């Protein structure tokens, strides 16, 4: 008989704590809806006490996303827990997730609390959360470096106070698989009432062992795994959920477990998270990297052509990497376009479909064949929820090895066209300076990167960049085009629009038009 392993996704909480990542409310909602489509059991939507924006994001997700448990994180104090409840109370299945550190180093240097004080705080926090919701998760932060006797006392007290889930985090990624499995077995053996609650693990990847530790814990009896899409998160990140899920499925002969994940949604979820966070997926990343199912060796190619399973232990179709032979081009109509988007998992409203179809037609005039990757790039570009202040109307570049790079840009603000020209150290620098002259906002380009979304000489390039107005907070911008400089201009304007929105300079944040 197989046993159920619950998947707890913390992409929107721990994942967003990745350095340089900042998602707005609508972007978080977009990811949350896709996570629900993926079939995760729990979405940890955020840490409401940390900021008004995080509170609004959790509250919006709790109200809008159904069919999944929505959790909010809270430290072991009443103020945090009360705020978490306010954020999740409209959820169909609300959960409050409260935590306190239990390792000697954290208690001594961070909390400055005794063991008895930690237990008292944990019990009070669980009871407070239980007064609001029936589903309470308790985490012992830095559990893997805690003394086992004390950890068992804390967990026993939390369960007695009403916790329905107890989580054992390897907070700093210190554990090794054999050690962590033994740790989980000891906890299961020594904590009274542990069999009545869900035993969860939350592993970090500081030593590259997060997935291995999570799987070892499942083999030892854990029945909830916490992690993030693409493994993003604090420092080296969290356990990559797509790797955990596919390992449990592919080696179900070893683990005897099943999850509720719809694996065909994995690749799309990975792409969405990568796009909105601005964190590219490394090519050799397991399961979702662009090389994960690529074969260059002649021996490997010959084997796969004869029998796929010679070198592929997973079918790429299973994780949502499309194998469609439908070719779209400039003569294709709206019906074929809509149908292919539906096959890819995109259900667009009429207005969204019209915008995406217009972009498709523009691209089709530049490329002979439009691939699924092209379509995904178009849809993601059109549906990014940043209200438009400025749009790129035109771009002219003059550059070369013997002349000073010069850019002329035309930006529209409403019905008004603004035009400026500027020189720079290179064409991208010139574009940025010209846009700054139009907007009157002197921004610093903190990072710039290009990723080939599709292949071939006419490939779509996606530029991801970050800007800063005063040197502290950064704003992410993305743009796609078959022209790298045009993609750069779109990305820079997108970042400026985000800056205007997030700094409250727009009169109407509910603007329906997005870029």
Secondary structure, DSSP 8 states (H G I E B T S, - for coil): --EE-EEEE-TTTTGGGSTT----HHHHHHHHHHHHHHT-SEEEEE-GGG-HHHHHHHHHHHHH--SSEEEEEEESSHHHHHHHHHHHTTSTEEEEEEEEE-SHHHIIIII---HHHHHHHHHHHHHHHHTT-S-EEEEEETGGGS-HHHHHHHHHHHHHHT-SEEEEEETTS---HHHHHHHHHHHHHHSTTGGGSEEEEEEB-TTS-HHHHHHHHHHTT--EEEEBGGG--STT-B-BHHHHHHHHHHTHHHH-EE----GGGHHHHHHHHHHHHT----TT-TTTSTTTT---SHHHHHHHHH-GGGT-SS-GGGGT-------B-TT--HHHHHHHHHHTT----HHHHHHHHHHHHHHHTT-SSB-HHHHHHHHHHHT---B-S-EEEEEEEE--SSS--EEEEEEEETTEEEEEEEE-SSHHHHHHHHHHHHHT---EEEEEEEEESS-STT--EEEEEEEESSSSSEEEEEEEESSHHHHHHHHHHHHHHHHHHHTT--S-TT-S-B-
